[in-house]
Amino acid sequence: MSVDWLWSVDAKIPSDTDEARKIVDEMLQKLTEEGWGDEDTFGVHLAVEEALMNAIKHGNQLDPGKTVQVDYRFNATDLEIEVEDEGPGFDPSAVPDPTLEENLELPSGRGLMLMRTFMGTVDYNERGNRVSMTKVKGVSPQPLDDDE
């Protein structure tokens, strides 16, 4: 089945957080122009910014000689995004759950939790250096705390 995308971007950016923010700002502007509301764009903003910052800081180790590939496409109801760095990758299942009491003081895992919370799907390639995420417009994110 072929999907008709309203907007598609394939970009290679340097390992620079300012460049990442430009990509996020452009994406959010286009989503807003196409009728994606604040609740949807809020979650996309958090998840995509986190994926890009992880790629730049953790994957590429802020190496200015390395780049991050950012591909995204969307239509009136669906968004797909892929972020790939040039780093060695990681095992997302090995990242501690930041909501467990013994991990509350650890600095890692919160970004991955945000991505999983606000996006419909979050998948990694086998190497662990590319994340693919999807979001369906109007589908509310899962609550961060199951007790609420």
For each residue, the residues with C-beta under 8 A, 3 or more apart:
1:
2:
3: 75 78
4: 75
5: 8 73 74 75
6: 34 74 75 76
7: 30 34 73 74 75
8: 5 71 72 73
9: 23 26 27 70 71 72 73
10: 69 70 71
11: 23 69 70 71
12: 67 68 69 70
13: 16 19 20 22 23 67 68 70
14: 19 64 66 67 68
15: 55 56 60 62 63 64 65 66 67 68 85
16: 13 19 20 56 64
17: 20 21 52 53 56 57
18: 21 22
19: 13 14 16 22 23
20: 13 16 17 23 24 49 52 53 56 68
21: 17 18 24 25 49
22: 13 18 19 25 26
23: 9 11 13 19 20 26 27 48 52 70
24: 20 21 27 28 45 48 49 52
25: 21 22 28 29
26: 9 22 23 29 30
27: 9 23 24 30 31 44 48 72 81
28: 24 25 31 32 41 44 45
29: 25 26 32 33
30: 7 26 27 33 34 74
31: 27 28 34 36 40 41 44 74 79
32: 28 29 35 36 41
33: 29 30
34: 6 7 30 31 74 76
35: 32 76
36: 31 32 40 41 44 74 79 137
37: 40 41 137 138
38: 41 42
39: 42 43 140
40: 31 36 37 43 44 135 137 138
41: 28 31 32 36 37 38 44 45
42: 38 39 45 46 118
43: 39 40 46 47 117 118 119 135 141
44: 27 28 31 36 40 41 47 48 79 118 119 135
45: 24 28 41 42 48 49
46: 42 43 49 50 114 115 118
47: 43 44 50 51 114 115 118 119 122 133 135
48: 23 24 27 44 45 51 52 72 81 83 133
49: 20 21 24 45 46 52 53
50: 46 47 53 54 111 112 114 115
51: 47 48 54 55 81 83 115 131 133
52: 17 20 23 24 48 49 55 56 68 70 83
53: 17 20 49 50 56 57 111
54: 50 51 57 58 59 111 131
55: 15 51 52 58 59 60 68 83 84 85 87 129
56: 15 16 17 20 52 53 59 60 62 68 85
57: 17 53 54 60 61 62
58: 54 55 61 87 90
59: 54 55 56 68 85 86 87 89 129
60: 15 55 56 57 63 66 67 68 85 86 87
61: 57 58 66 87
62: 15 56 57
63: 15 60 66 86
64: 14 15 16
65: 15
66: 14 15 60 61 63 85 86 87
67: 12 13 14 15 60 86
68: 12 13 14 15 20 52 55 56 59 60 83 84 85 86
69: 10 11 12 82 83 84 85
70: 9 10 11 12 13 23 52 81 82 83
71: 8 9 10 11 81 82
72: 8 9 27 48 79 80 81 82
73: 5 7 8 9 79 80 81
74: 5 6 7 30 31 34 36 78 79 80
75: 3 4 5 6 7 78
76: 6 34 35 137
77: 136 137 138
78: 3 74 75 134 135 136 137
79: 31 36 44 72 73 74 134 135 136 137
80: 72 73 74 132 133 134
81: 27 48 51 70 71 72 73 132 133 134
82: 69 70 71 72 130 131 132 133
83: 48 51 52 55 68 69 70 130 131
84: 55 68 69 125 129 130 131
85: 15 55 56 59 60 66 68 69 129 130
86: 59 60 63 66 67 68 129
87: 55 58 59 60 61 66 129
88: 127 129
89: 59 125 127 128 129
90: 58 94 95 128 129
91: 94 95 128
92: 95 112 124 128
93:
94: 90 91
95: 90 91 92 108 109 112
96: 100 103 106 108 109
97: 100 103 109 113
98: 103 104 106 108 109 110 113
99: 103 104 113 144 145
100: 96 97 103 104
101: 104
102:
103: 96 97 98 99 100 106 109
104: 98 99 100 101
105:
106: 96 98 103 109
107: 110
108: 95 96 98
109: 95 96 97 98 103 106 112 113
110: 98 107 113 114
111: 50 53 54 114 115
112: 50 92 95 109 115 116 122
113: 97 98 99 109 110 116 117 144
114: 46 47 50 110 111 117 118
115: 46 47 50 51 111 112 118 119 122 131 133
116: 112 113 119 122 142
117: 43 113 114 141 142 144
118: 42 43 44 46 47 114 115 135 141
119: 43 44 47 115 116 122 133 134 135
120: 133 134 135 136 139
121: 132 133 134
122: 47 112 115 116 119 131 132 133
123: 131 132 133
124: 92 128 130 131 132
125: 84 89 128 129 130 132
126:
127: 88 89 130
128: 89 90 91 92 124 125
129: 55 59 84 85 86 87 88 89 90 125
130: 82 83 84 85 124 125 127
131: 51 54 82 83 84 115 122 123 124
132: 80 81 82 121 122 123 124 125
133: 47 48 51 80 81 82 115 119 120 121 122 123
134: 78 79 80 81 119 120 121
135: 40 43 44 47 78 79 118 119 120 139
136: 77 78 79 120 139
137: 36 37 40 76 77 78 79
138: 37 40 77
139: 120 135 136
140: 39
141: 43 117 118
142: 116 117
143: 146 148
144: 99 113 117 148
145: 99 148
146: 143
147:
148: 143 144 145
